Amino acid sequence: MVTQQVRHSSEDGDVTRADSLAREIFSGVANKWALLIINVLGERTLRFTEVLNEVGGISHKMLTQTLRGLERDGLVHRTVYAEVPPRVDYRLTAAGAALRDTVNGMCEWTRRYLDEIEAARGRFDAQNGRAPQ
C-alpha cells in the first residue's frame, strides 16, 4: 500500500478565496441543518430516526444529504449494524465535538441577542415598508 502525502498551500486555508478547500469545508458546515445536527448529536450516539425527530423541519432527504456531508468531512461517524431491520447510528468525531463548542457559542449568542435582533428587524421593516414577519 502506498501512502500519499497531500501538501496544501496557504491558499487552501483561506476562506475568502472562492476556490479554497477551507471555503468548501466552511460551506458544508455553516448551514442551518449541519449546525442543528451537530448540536443535536452532542455527546450522544443517535439513530437516523432519532436525529430526524429531534431536528424539527428537516426532510428525510436533507438529513441524509447533510449527514453524508458531515461524514465525508470527518465530523460524524456512521456505524452500520448487520441486523434486520438495518440499524445505523451516528455520533460526532473528535473534530465534530470540537466544532460543537463553536456551535454552542453561536446558540448562546443567539439567545443573548434574540430580543435585540427582533427589535432591529421590527425597526428595519417599519422604515422600509415591509410587513412584520
N, C-alpha and C positions, 0 to 999 in steps of 0.2 A: 504494500500500500504506500502510495506517495502522498506526502503531506505538502500542500502548497501554502506558502506564506503570502498573505494578502497584504499589500502595502497601500496605505491610504495617504493621500496628500492632505495638507492642511485645509484645502478647499472642501474635502469631503465632510468636514465637521462644521462648515459654515451654513447655518440655517437660512441666511439671507440669499444664498445662491440657489437659483431655481434648479440647477442640475446636481445639487449635493446629496450625498447619502443621508446626511443629517436632516435635510428638508423632507426627504422621503419618509424617514422614520417618524419625524415630528408630525407629519400629516396623518400617519397611521394611528398615532396615539392621541393626538389633540383633537378628538371629535367627541361629541356627547356620548355616543354609545360605548366607545372604548373606555372613556373615563368612568362611566357608570358601572361597566362590567368589572373594571379593576377595583372600584370601590366596593362593589357587592362581594367579590371573591374574598377580599381582605385576607384574613389568616385561615380561611376555611377552604375545604375541598367541596365542590358542589357538582351535582349532576346537571346536564343540559337543561332539563325542565325546571330545576330549581333556580337556575340563573334566569331563565325565561320568565318565571313567575315573579322574581324579585326586581327585574328591570322593567318597570311599567312602560308600556307603549312600544316596545321593541317587537318587531316581527320575527318569526322563526328564521326566515331567510337572512335578515340583517344580523341576528345573533350569530348564526352560522358563519357568515362572512367576517364579522368582527372578531370572533373567537379564532378563526383561522389566521387572520392577520396578526393578532396578538401572539399566537403560537409561532408563526413564521418569524416574528421579531424576537422570539425568546422570552416573552413576558408571561406567557401562560403555558403550563404543561398539561397535556391531554393524555389521559390514561384510558385505554380501551380494554374492557374485560370480555373474554370469550364466554359469554353467558347468553341464555335465551330467556327473556328478551335481552338484546345488547345493552350494555351499561357503559357509559362514558363519563368520566369525572374530569373536572378542571380545577386547577389550583395555580396560584401565582408562583413564578420562579423567583429567585433572589432579585433579579433585575425588575420584575413586576412589582415585588414588595417594596423595593426602593422607590419606584415610580409612584406607588400608592401613597407614600409620605407626601409627595408633591400634590397629588390629587386631594388628599385630606386638607392640605393647606388651602387649596382652591375652594373646597367646600366651606371651610371656616371663613374665608374671605367673603364668600357669597352670603353666608348667614350674617356676618358682621355688617355688610354694606347693603343688604337687601332693601331696607326701608329708604335709604338714601338714593339708591338706584331707581326704585319705584317712583319716588318723588321727582327725580330728574326726568324720568320718562314722561310723567304727567305734565311737567312744565314744558318740555320739548313738544309734546303732542299738542298742547294748548296753543303754543306760539306758532305752530306750523299747520294749524287747522286739521289735525289728524284726530280721528275718533279714538278715545281711550281703548286700549286692548286689554 
